[in-house]
Amino acid sequence: MWILWAILASLTAATVMILTKVGLKNVDSSLAFAIQSVLILAITWTVVITQGNSGNVKNIDQKTWIILILAGVATSLSTLFSYKALSMGPSSMVVTIERTSLVFTLILSVVFLKEKLTWQLIAGAVLILSGAILIALSAENE
């Protein structure tokens, strides 16, 4: 079932990038993210409340709060950087380079989470980086 959710996340992430690129034509990238963040906040809290999970906030320990806050800061910075890049460059190239985060995630998951590194993961990472380099090089030729 997680694969279905991952595919849905991928499809919606792609939709976000395209809609954001169009929306950034006449709006500052930080303002666009701020507007979208208000909607994100409203939608996610509506889901949490509807699911009946809002009472669980008090059960979160201090270490988890710190980790979630740091992840929230990283999410915000990532999105701000991504929107700024989208406001300046072609979406196909920006998103391709931004998605090399998969390679960084792979490295960090091996180092910090002690996940197993396989030849398939290494080959996939090499292909992702190769594709990003090819796309970046094609940008130079335009």
ChimeraX attribute file (.defattr): number of C-alpha atoms within 10 A of each C-alpha:
attribute: neighborCount
match mode: 1-to-1
recipient: residues
	/A:1	5
	/A:2	7
	/A:3	8
	/A:4	9
	/A:5	10
	/A:6	11
	/A:7	11
	/A:8	12
	/A:9	12
	/A:10	12
	/A:11	11
	/A:12	12
	/A:13	13
	/A:14	14
	/A:15	12
	/A:16	12
	/A:17	18
	/A:18	15
	/A:19	11
	/A:20	19
	/A:21	20
	/A:22	14
	/A:23	14
	/A:24	19
	/A:25	12
	/A:26	9
	/A:27	12
	/A:28	14
	/A:29	23
	/A:30	15
	/A:31	13
	/A:32	17
	/A:33	21
	/A:34	14
	/A:35	10
	/A:36	13
	/A:37	13
	/A:38	10
	/A:39	12
	/A:40	13
	/A:41	10
	/A:42	11
	/A:43	12
	/A:44	11
	/A:45	14
	/A:46	13
	/A:47	12
	/A:48	13
	/A:49	12
	/A:50	10
	/A:51	9
	/A:52	10
	/A:53	11
	/A:54	13
	/A:55	9
	/A:56	9
	/A:57	9
	/A:58	7
	/A:59	7
	/A:60	9
	/A:61	9
	/A:62	9
	/A:63	9
	/A:64	10
	/A:65	12
	/A:66	11
	/A:67	11
	/A:68	12
	/A:69	12
	/A:70	12
	/A:71	12
	/A:72	12
	/A:73	12
	/A:74	12
	/A:75	12
	/A:76	15
	/A:77	12
	/A:78	13
	/A:79	15
	/A:80	18
	/A:81	15
	/A:82	19
	/A:83	24
	/A:84	19
	/A:85	18
	/A:86	23
	/A:87	21
	/A:88	13
	/A:89	14
	/A:90	12
	/A:91	20
	/A:92	14
	/A:93	20
	/A:94	21
	/A:95	19
	/A:96	17
	/A:97	18
	/A:98	15
	/A:99	14
	/A:100	16
	/A:101	13
	/A:102	14
	/A:103	18
	/A:104	12
	/A:105	11
	/A:106	17
	/A:107	18
	/A:108	13
	/A:109	14
	/A:110	13
	/A:111	12
	/A:112	8
	/A:113	10
	/A:114	10
	/A:115	12
	/A:116	10
	/A:117	13
	/A:118	9
	/A:119	8
	/A:120	9
	/A:121	14
	/A:122	14
	/A:123	11
	/A:124	14
	/A:125	18
	/A:126	13
	/A:127	13
	/A:128	19
	/A:129	19
	/A:130	13
	/A:131	15
	/A:132	20
	/A:133	15
	/A:134	12
	/A:135	16
	/A:136	16
	/A:137	12
	/A:138	11
	/A:139	12
	/A:140	7
	/A:141	6
	/A:142	5
